[in-house]
């Protein structure tokens, strides 16, 4: 779900992860979006996203579709961190209805001097925040390259280690060579 979306204004903007109260991601993103607009900082922000997934549950014999946050307690912002925007994000927000503190920090992406670090490009692609689309299929850059040593984590060859021979991004598969 997008709250601010200015794709033309994304030069020099990077993705950051923000931790919020679990289950309040949409509320926090909406409140943050309003606050950014009220403070005239919308030029510094190109997107705010809550990554959601649709699941289907069987309830009393009926299939019910439900949308939920894929990463509970987190949402993402693409921005150029000006001093004002950085201070706004580091100070956090209070819930206008309850007065509770809604988000606390950039988890794992700050140091003691409050320097904030953006998400690495491979994480941005893996999360699907930015990707290239071809024929309505999403193509994500592989995390491994040919001849890398990899550990198989599923299937009959679980925990075997082998050398990566081929990567097929169209079928999301790879060929691994290992000895038994």
Backbone bond lengths (Angstrom), bond angles and torsions (degrees), N, CA, C in turn:
res aa  C-N    CA-C-N  psi(-1)  N-CA   C-N-CA  omega(-1)  CA-C   N-CA-C  phi
1 X - - - 1.439 - - 1.528 108.13 -
2 X 1.334 116.28 128.05 1.460 122.23 179.51 1.517 110.24 -98.78
3 X 1.314 116.63 137.76 1.452 120.92 177.79 1.514 111.34 -110.01
4 X 1.322 116.91 -41.60 1.466 121.94 171.10 1.512 104.78 -123.11
5 X 1.307 117.51 133.39 1.452 119.61 -179.78 1.526 108.72 -143.61
6 X 1.335 116.48 95.81 1.460 123.55 177.22 1.526 108.55 -119.12
7 X 1.354 118.88 77.23 1.461 119.55 -175.56 1.517 113.69 -64.00
8 X 1.325 118.01 -25.24 1.463 120.25 179.42 1.529 111.82 -72.60
9 X 1.314 116.64 -15.57 1.458 122.09 -173.22 1.531 110.31 -109.46
10 X 1.345 118.04 42.13 1.459 118.46 -172.91 1.522 113.93 -112.00
11 X 1.320 118.92 8.72 1.455 121.34 178.82 1.532 109.76 -68.70
12 X 1.323 116.88 124.02 1.462 121.30 -179.28 1.517 113.62 77.38
13 X 1.323 117.38 11.98 1.463 121.65 179.14 1.516 109.05 -98.05
14 X 1.332 116.73 143.70 1.460 122.98 -179.56 1.525 109.37 -129.15
15 X 1.323 115.73 158.04 1.465 121.10 178.81 1.520 110.80 -86.44
16 X 1.329 116.05 138.26 1.456 123.85 176.60 1.521 108.25 -130.38
17 X 1.321 116.13 147.66 1.462 120.68 176.53 1.521 107.92 -100.83
18 X 1.331 116.10 138.59 1.457 120.83 179.36 1.516 108.32 -124.36
19 X 1.317 115.57 132.37 1.460 121.44 179.09 1.520 109.32 -89.35
20 X 1.335 115.23 133.62 1.463 119.93 179.76 1.521 109.16 -129.36
21 X 1.309 115.65 179.08 1.457 120.56 175.16 1.523 107.31 -67.13
22 X 1.333 116.24 132.87 1.454 122.02 -178.30 1.526 110.80 -57.83
23 X 1.338 116.72 129.04 1.455 121.48 -179.93 1.518 113.99 88.51
24 X 1.321 118.07 -6.42 1.468 122.00 -178.01 1.526 111.61 -114.45
25 X 1.339 117.64 21.29 1.462 120.73 -175.47 1.519 112.32 -58.98
26 X 1.346 117.00 -46.23 1.467 120.44 -179.07 1.528 111.31 -64.63
27 X 1.316 116.56 -43.93 1.465 120.90 179.68 1.522 110.46 -61.54
28 X 1.322 116.75 -44.00 1.464 120.69 -179.60 1.527 110.03 -65.13
29 X 1.333 117.07 -44.10 1.461 120.25 -179.76 1.532 110.92 -63.69
30 X 1.328 117.20 -41.39 1.471 120.40 177.54 1.528 111.08 -63.62
31 X 1.330 115.80 -45.05 1.464 120.48 -179.61 1.525 110.65 -64.50
32 X 1.334 116.08 -42.70 1.462 120.50 178.34 1.522 110.46 -63.45
33 X 1.319 117.20 -42.20 1.455 121.77 178.53 1.530 110.63 -59.57
34 X 1.325 116.77 -45.58 1.474 120.96 178.16 1.520 111.46 -62.54
35 X 1.324 115.71 -42.28 1.469 120.90 -179.14 1.531 110.77 -65.19
36 X 1.333 116.97 -40.67 1.466 121.12 179.03 1.527 110.51 -63.23
37 X 1.327 116.50 -42.29 1.468 120.44 178.76 1.530 110.40 -66.87
38 X 1.343 117.09 -42.28 1.468 121.06 179.78 1.523 111.90 -63.76
39 X 1.330 117.50 -33.68 1.471 121.57 -178.88 1.527 112.33 -87.76
40 X 1.360 117.46 5.93 1.470 123.05 -178.10 1.520 112.88 57.01
41 X 1.329 115.96 41.29 1.462 121.59 179.06 1.529 112.11 -109.73
42 X 1.331 117.17 12.77 1.467 119.48 -174.88 1.530 112.61 -67.12
43 X 1.331 118.67 -19.37 1.463 120.32 175.46 1.528 111.40 -69.50
44 X 1.320 116.97 -23.81 1.465 121.18 -179.47 1.524 113.14 -84.90
45 X 1.342 117.38 -10.53 1.465 121.27 -175.46 1.518 109.28 -120.14
46 X 1.343 116.52 129.26 1.461 118.73 177.36 1.527 112.26 -105.61
47 X 1.348 119.09 -20.81 1.470 119.95 178.27 1.526 110.45 -163.16
48 X 1.333 114.61 146.92 1.468 122.30 169.38 1.522 105.41 -129.75
49 X 1.324 117.48 125.75 1.461 120.07 -175.35 1.519 112.57 -133.61
50 X 1.326 113.77 140.81 1.459 122.42 167.31 1.524 104.48 -110.20
51 X 1.322 117.85 119.88 1.460 120.73 -179.13 1.522 108.04 -81.96
52 X 1.335 114.63 122.68 1.462 120.37 -177.29 1.515 110.32 -119.19
53 X 1.326 115.78 159.14 1.449 121.79 174.33 1.519 108.78 -135.43
54 X 1.312 116.06 149.69 1.458 121.45 178.26 1.513 108.10 -102.33
55 X 1.310 115.74 126.12 1.466 120.46 178.23 1.521 108.23 -118.15
56 X 1.316 115.01 155.40 1.455 120.17 177.06 1.521 108.65 -115.73
57 X 1.310 115.28 129.59 1.457 121.81 -179.24 1.518 109.25 -119.06
58 X 1.324 115.40 151.30 1.450 121.35 175.28 1.520 107.68 -99.89
59 X 1.329 116.19 110.86 1.462 121.21 179.64 1.529 108.99 -119.49
60 X 1.297 115.08 113.85 1.466 121.51 178.37 1.527 111.29 51.74
61 X 1.326 115.97 43.66 1.456 121.02 176.51 1.517 114.90 83.60
62 X 1.313 118.29 -0.75 1.461 121.63 179.27 1.522 109.90 -111.80
63 X 1.323 115.57 142.69 1.462 121.10 175.75 1.530 107.12 -87.44
64 X 1.323 115.67 122.53 1.464 121.79 -178.53 1.527 108.44 -119.87
65 X 1.346 116.65 128.12 1.467 121.33 176.04 1.521 108.84 -89.05
66 X 1.324 115.12 137.89 1.460 120.87 -177.64 1.528 108.17 -138.39
67 X 1.317 116.67 136.58 1.460 121.36 176.82 1.521 108.44 -101.91
68 X 1.321 115.56 132.48 1.462 120.16 178.73 1.527 109.32 -141.72
69 X 1.300 115.53 164.14 1.462 121.41 178.55 1.523 108.85 -69.62
70 X 1.317 116.01 131.23 1.469 120.07 179.58 1.526 110.83 -72.20
71 X 1.323 116.57 -31.24 1.458 122.13 178.57 1.523 107.85 -125.26
72 X 1.339 117.71 84.87 1.466 120.39 -176.82 1.525 112.03 -56.74
73 X 1.320 115.00 132.44 1.458 120.48 177.68 1.519 114.33 90.12
74 X 1.341 117.96 4.03 1.462 120.24 -177.80 1.524 110.58 -136.82
75 X 1.329 115.74 146.28 1.451 121.36 168.46 1.519 107.76 -143.28
76 X 1.327 116.72 173.39 1.453 121.34 -168.81 1.524 110.33 -127.76
77 X 1.330 115.12 144.94 1.453 121.16 179.68 1.523 107.80 -133.43
78 X 1.334 115.44 132.87 1.467 120.94 175.16 1.514 106.38 -105.58
79 X 1.327 115.65 117.16 1.453 118.90 -172.54 1.519 111.63 -156.26
80 X 1.325 113.47 162.20 1.450 121.96 165.38 1.524 104.94 -99.10
81 X 1.325 117.16 114.60 1.462 119.89 -172.52 1.525 111.37 -78.96
82 X 1.308 115.46 90.15 1.459 120.15 170.85 1.532 106.97 -71.73
83 X 1.295 117.65 167.09 1.464 121.45 -179.77 1.519 111.32 -59.42
84 X 1.337 116.98 -43.34 1.463 120.45 -179.31 1.522 112.13 -64.45
85 X 1.336 116.37 -44.02 1.468 119.92 179.75 1.522 110.73 -66.69
86 X 1.314 116.42 -41.52 1.465 120.27 178.82 1.532 110.49 -61.07
87 X 1.322 117.18 -43.88 1.466 120.50 178.55 1.521 111.30 -64.18
88 X 1.334 117.21 -40.13 1.460 120.82 177.35 1.530 110.78 -60.60
89 X 1.334 116.55 -44.30 1.466 120.47 -178.71 1.527 112.14 -70.80
90 X 1.319 117.45 -38.34 1.466 120.06 -179.43 1.530 111.84 -73.38
91 X 1.339 117.72 -28.77 1.463 120.39 177.74 1.518 111.90 -74.13
92 X 1.329 116.29 -27.11 1.458 119.63 178.62 1.511 112.26 83.79
93 X 1.311 115.31 -177.28 1.458 121.59 -178.14 1.514 110.14 -132.06
94 X 1.306 116.02 154.72 1.456 121.20 172.24 1.515 108.45 -107.96
95 X 1.316 116.82 142.90 1.456 122.55 177.52 1.521 108.24 -65.79
96 X 1.340 118.07 123.04 1.465 118.78 -177.72 1.531 112.69 -63.89
97 X 1.315 117.86 -24.74 1.462 120.84 -178.53 1.528 112.47 -85.76
98 X 1.327 116.75 -42.01 1.465 119.45 -174.67 1.520 113.30 -108.55
99 X 1.352 117.83 -17.22 1.454 120.31 -177.88 1.523 113.15 79.74
100 X 1.354 116.88 2.59 1.471 119.82 179.89 1.519 110.91 -75.09
101 X 1.321 114.91 150.44 1.456 121.83 177.02 1.518 107.95 -72.40
102 X 1.336 118.66 126.69 1.456 121.28 -170.24 1.520 115.20 -96.74
103 X 1.304 118.52 -41.08 1.462 115.99 176.40 1.511 109.81 -137.99
104 X 1.304 114.32 152.51 1.442 118.40 -166.57 1.513 114.74 -112.94
105 X 1.320 118.09 -39.39 1.461 117.03 -168.19 1.513 111.03 -165.38
106 X 1.300 114.11 175.61 1.442 122.78 167.83 1.529 104.99 -95.34
107 X 1.322 119.65 100.89 1.462 120.55 -171.69 1.521 112.56 -63.77
108 X 1.335 115.66 121.79 1.450 121.33 175.28 1.511 114.75 70.89
109 X 1.316 117.88 1.96 1.454 120.06 -175.90 1.518 112.72 -115.56
110 X 1.331 116.99 16.28 1.458 119.96 175.10 1.520 108.54 -125.27
111 X 1.309 115.72 159.32 1.456 119.47 172.57 1.522 108.19 -119.47
112 X 1.305 117.16 -171.79 1.471 120.78 -174.44 1.525 113.31 -64.56
113 X 1.325 117.25 -22.57 1.467 120.55 -179.25 1.520 111.54 -92.42
114 X 1.343 117.69 14.65 1.467 123.45 -178.60 1.524 112.66 58.61
115 X 1.340 115.98 30.49 1.455 118.89 170.95 1.526 106.46 -80.13
116 X 1.306 116.42 133.93 1.457 121.98 -177.57 1.520 108.64 -107.28
117 X 1.324 116.69 134.38 1.449 121.56 -178.59 1.521 110.40 -112.72
118 X 1.334 117.73 136.69 1.466 120.26 -179.88 1.526 111.62 -74.17
119 X 1.335 114.71 165.05 1.459 120.23 174.92 1.525 109.14 -66.89
120 X 1.336 117.46 140.79 1.469 119.71 175.73 1.536 110.32 -64.05
121 X 1.315 116.18 152.36 1.473 121.90 -176.39 1.534 111.88 -57.50
122 X 1.352 117.77 -39.13 1.474 118.79 -179.12 1.528 111.50 -66.71
123 X 1.328 118.31 -31.91 1.472 121.20 175.91 1.521 110.99 -71.03
124 X 1.316 116.78 -38.13 1.470 121.04 178.11 1.529 109.45 -60.83
125 X 1.332 116.77 -43.95 1.460 120.57 178.95 1.527 111.36 -68.37
126 X 1.332 117.22 -41.29 1.463 121.14 -179.11 1.523 111.37 -63.33
127 X 1.321 117.04 -37.97 1.462 121.45 179.24 1.525 112.58 -75.40
128 X 1.327 116.95 -14.35 1.455 120.20 -179.72 1.516 113.10 80.91
129 X 1.319 117.16 17.83 1.464 119.93 177.94 1.525 110.69 -70.28
130 X 1.320 116.07 -35.31 1.456 121.92 174.54 1.516 106.88 -139.34
131 X 1.294 116.57 133.20 1.453 120.55 176.34 1.510 108.75 -155.70
132 X 1.323 115.52 164.42 1.449 119.49 175.36 1.513 107.54 -98.70
133 X 1.325 116.55 136.12 1.467 120.31 -178.33 1.521 108.76 -108.52
134 X 1.333 114.60 131.71 1.448 121.98 175.75 1.519 107.32 -133.77
135 X 1.335 118.04 124.18 1.468 123.04 179.94 1.521 111.62 51.84
136 X 1.313 117.55 44.04 1.462 125.87 177.47 1.526 113.50 59.70
137 X 1.330 118.19 15.47 1.460 121.28 173.49 1.518 107.99 -109.96
138 X 1.303 116.72 141.89 1.448 120.64 179.03 1.515 108.87 -87.55
139 X 1.317 116.48 129.54 1.460 121.17 177.82 1.519 107.26 -111.17
140 X 1.317 115.71 122.17 1.450 121.55 -179.72 1.515 108.22 -111.88
141 X 1.307 116.25 137.65 1.453 121.29 179.36 1.523 110.02 -62.44
142 X 1.353 118.81 130.73 1.469 120.59 -179.01 1.530 111.77 -64.34
143 X 1.337 115.47 146.79 1.461 120.73 179.08 1.533 111.90 -80.39
144 X 1.333 116.58 -19.32 1.455 121.64 -177.86 1.514 109.68 -115.66
145 X 1.334 115.73 164.37 1.460 120.01 175.51 1.529 109.04 -125.91
146 X 1.306 116.13 167.37 1.454 122.49 -178.02 1.534 109.55 -57.42
147 X 1.323 116.42 140.89 1.472 126.60 179.90 1.525 113.47 74.48
148 X 1.329 118.69 7.43 1.467 120.63 172.04 1.519 108.82 -73.84
149 X 1.328 116.42 147.45 1.462 121.28 174.38 1.525 107.42 -85.07
150 X 1.340 116.12 128.05 1.456 121.32 -177.97 1.520 109.77 -130.16
151 X 1.329 115.68 155.02 1.462 121.89 176.43 1.526 107.61 -106.97
152 X 1.322 116.18 130.12 1.459 121.56 177.79 1.520 107.29 -78.08
153 X 1.342 116.62 131.54 1.470 119.95 -173.19 1.520 113.80 -113.57
154 X 1.341 117.54 0.40 1.459 118.72 -178.52 1.519 109.63 -152.20
155 X 1.313 115.77 153.37 1.457 121.09 176.07 1.520 112.44 95.01
156 X 1.334 116.49 -169.57 1.468 120.24 -175.16 1.527 113.62 -68.06
157 X 1.324 117.34 -20.13 1.462 120.50 -179.48 1.523 111.81 -103.84
158 X 1.328 116.12 27.11 1.459 123.08 179.62 1.520 110.45 -52.02
159 X 1.312 117.42 134.05 1.467 128.12 177.56 1.524 114.33 76.00
160 X 1.326 119.18 3.15 1.463 120.45 172.81 1.528 108.30 -75.67
161 X 1.347 114.94 149.32 1.456 121.12 177.50 1.514 107.76 -113.64
162 X 1.337 116.09 134.85 1.455 119.71 -179.11 1.505 111.68 -150.66
163 X 1.334 114.86 178.74 1.459 122.16 -178.55 1.521 108.72 -100.01
164 X 1.328 116.14 132.60 1.452 122.33 -179.36 1.524 109.37 -74.65
165 X 1.349 116.67 120.16 1.464 121.77 -177.47 1.519 113.29 -96.68
166 X 1.354 116.99 -47.87 1.460 120.02 179.69 1.520 110.10 -139.62
167 X 1.327 115.37 154.03 1.460 121.82 175.23 1.522 107.30 -127.59
168 X 1.334 117.30 125.21 1.452 123.04 178.79 1.530 108.32 -112.73
169 X 1.337 116.48 98.37 1.466 120.09 -176.62 1.521 112.59 -73.65
170 X 1.329 118.00 -22.52 1.456 119.29 179.14 1.525 111.96 -71.72
171 X 1.344 117.30 -31.49 1.462 121.54 179.38 1.527 112.69 -108.21
172 X 1.339 116.66 4.55 1.464 121.85 -178.31 1.521 111.64 51.54
173 X 1.327 115.76 52.22 1.458 120.46 -179.93 1.525 109.47 -138.98
174 X 1.308 114.57 165.60 1.463 121.22 179.28 1.522 108.65 -144.98
175 X 1.318 115.64 156.51 1.470 121.45 177.21 1.530 107.22 -111.97
176 X 1.326 115.63 125.64 1.461 121.36 -178.38 1.521 107.85 -119.28
177 X 1.336 115.76 135.10 1.465 121.31 177.67 1.517 108.59 -106.52
178 X 1.312 116.32 128.39 1.463 120.31 177.60 1.518 108.92 -147.27
179 X 1.332 115.95 162.27 1.460 119.91 178.75 1.516 109.47 -108.72
180 X 1.312 115.23 147.54 1.456 121.18 -177.50 1.521 110.06 -99.95
